[in-house]
Amino acid sequence: MATFDILMITTSATTLGAAGRPTGLWLEELAVPYYAFTEAGAAIRIASIAGGPVPVDPHSVKPRGENPALVERFLGDAAAQAAMAATEPVADAAPADAVFLPGGHGTMVDLPESAALAALLGRAWVAGAIVAAVCHGPAGLVNAWDAEGVPLVRGRRVTAFSDSEERAVGLDAAVPFLLETRLRALGAHYASGPDFEPFAIADGRLVTGQNPASSAPAARLVLDALVTR
């Protein structure tokens, strides 16, 4: 395939809820697409809401040797670790052919509040870029607008971490809002598969995945959309 530029944008939040539960990026949701994209020949840039080191949710990483294969690979990848340690702030991020928002509960804290992210996603959409997110990453879509000045998700098929999945992990009272419920309220045509099973949707240039297991199919849909847009 042709060389494409893909911008991955992560959370900078380190705690969730009044109890201060440690949070951040869910590492699998960046590592799996990262290698899907690089192995397809894409150039990857990693940005975050605040810039600097990306906080990784400690619940998403086990002791070395016990993680999924691509997470293990990412943890041992010097170039990837250097990129994670020195991300540019989203406010300074240059345009890209695709923007991908990996999840982690940290995204629920700072992605919806970032005017810079909302503006970047709006510009990317108007410019014809692919906009993609997985699991809690679609929290970054809730304040993004399309060229007509309406919510980017309105009238479009999307998925994200479901309300039932949030209840199953016991964090429905800790998150600022339930993501499925918010997307529906914005006029999205929300769909989901069984809890914690792979499920991803492409609605034109908008690609979303439901949960960590959906990272690989969401990445494939991004690559497909880049070729066919």
N, C-alpha and C positions, 0 to 999 in steps of 0.2 A: 504494500500500500504506500501511498505518498506519505511524506513526513508531515505530521500534524503537531501543533503546539497545544498541550493540554495543561491547564492551570488547575491544580488541586488546592482547595481552600479548607483549612481546618479550624476548629475551635481554639480559643486561647483560655477558656474557662477551666479552672482547676477544682471547683467545688460546686455541689448541687444542693439546693434546698436549705432550709433553716438549720438543719443538723450539720451542714458542711460536709456531706459525703464526698470523698475524693472522686473526681471525674476527669474528663478530658476526651481525647480522641479514642475511639475504639479501633485499635491498631489494625486488625484484620481488614477493616473497611477501607483503609488506605493501602495496605501492603498488597492485597490481591489485585485491585485495579492497577496499582503502580506497575506491577510486573506484566499484567496483560497489555498495558499501554506501551511500556518500553520494549517488550518483545515484538510488538507490532510496528516498531520503528518510530513511535511518537517521542517528541521531546517533552519532558515533564518539568514543570515548575511547581514548587510548593509554597503557598502563602498561608498566613493565618490572620485572624481578626486583628490581633495586636502586633504581630511580628515577633521575631525571636524564637526561642525554643518552643516546640509543640508539646503541651502536656498530654501524656498518654494515660488513659484510664487504667489504674493498676489492676482492675478486674479483668482487663482484656489481655493481660500478659501473664503467662505462667513461667516457672523456672525454665531455663534453657534446656532444650531437648524435649519439652512437653507441649510445645505450641504447634499449631498447624504448620505445614511445611513452608508456606510462603511467609508466614510471620517469622519463623526461624531464619529464613533467608534474609528477610529485611533487617532483623536484629543484628545479623552479621555482615551487613552490606555497608562498608565504610562510606561510600558516596551517598547512599540513602540516609544514613545517620547524620552525615554532615548537613544535608539539605534540611533535615528535621530540626537541627540545632540552630539554624540561622535563616528562618523563613522571613520573607518580606511581608510587611503589613498589607492587608488587602487594599487599603487606600492608595497604595503605590503600585499595585499590580497592573501590568500591561495587558491588553486584550489577548485573547487566545482563540483557537478554533473550537475548543470545548472547555467548559468549566465543570468541575466535578467536586461535589461536596460530600466527603465521607462523614459518617456519623460519630456516635458516642454521645452520652448524655450531656456533655459539655456544650454541644451545639444548641441545646434547648435554652441555654443561659445567654449566650452572646450572639449567635447568628441572627435571631429575630430582631435584636436591638441595634444591629450594625447598619447605619445609613450608607456607609461606604460599600458594604456588600450588596445591599439592595440596589444601589446605583450601578454597580458593576454588572450585576445580573441583568438589569434592565438594558444597559448598553450592549451587553453580549447578545441578548435576545434580538434586539433591533438590528444588530450587525449580522445576524444569521448564524451565530454560533450554536453549538449543542450545549444545553444546560442540563446537568445531571446531578442526582443526589441519591444517597442510599441510607436506609434505616432512619436515624434521626437527622441526617443531613437535610431532608426537605424542610426542616425548621428554617433554613435559610431562604426558602421560597415564599414564606408567608407575607413578607412585605415587599416582594418584587413585583414589578408592573410591566405589562407589555406595551407595545407601541400605541395602543388605543387608550392607555391610561387605566386599564383594569387589572386586577390581580392576574399574575402570570398563570396561575393554576386554574383560573375560572374556566369552566367548560372543557377542561382537558382531563384525560385519564391519568391518574397518578396513584402511586402507592407510597407507603412509609410505614414505620413501626406502628403497628396497630394498637388500638386502645386495649384490646384483650392481651396483647403481648406485654404492654406496659403494666397491666394489672398482674400478669403472671410473674414478672420480675420484682413486683412489690414497690415500684417507684411511681405509681400513679398519683400519689399524694405529694411527692417530692418535686415533680416537674412543674414548671410554671403553667403549662397547659397540656392537654392531651393532643398529640399531633394529628391523629386521624380526625378527631372532632374539629380541630381548627381548619384543616384542609377542606372538610365538607362545608364548613360555615363560609368559606371563601368561594364556594361554588365549584370546587373540584369534583370530578367524578371518581371518587375514591374506590379502589378495588384492592383485594388482598387474597393471598393464598392461606393455607393452614399456618397456624402460629409456628414461627421459627423454621419454616421450610423455605427453599428458594422461590422467589417470585419477583419478577421485574417487568416493567412496562415501558414501551416507547410510544409516545404520542407525538409523532413528528420529531421535532428537535428537542422535546422534553423527555428525559429518561429518568425513571425512578426505580429504586429497589426497596424491598420491604424491611429487610433485617440483615444481620451480618452474613447469613448464608446466601444472600442475594447479591453480594459484591461481585462475584464472577459473572453471572448473567447480566447484571447492569453494565459492567465494563464491556461485555461483548456487544450489547445494544449501542453503547456509545461509539464503538469502532464501526459498527454497521452504519450508524447514522452519519458518521464523518465521511464515509465512502459514498453514500447515496444522497447527501444533502444538495 
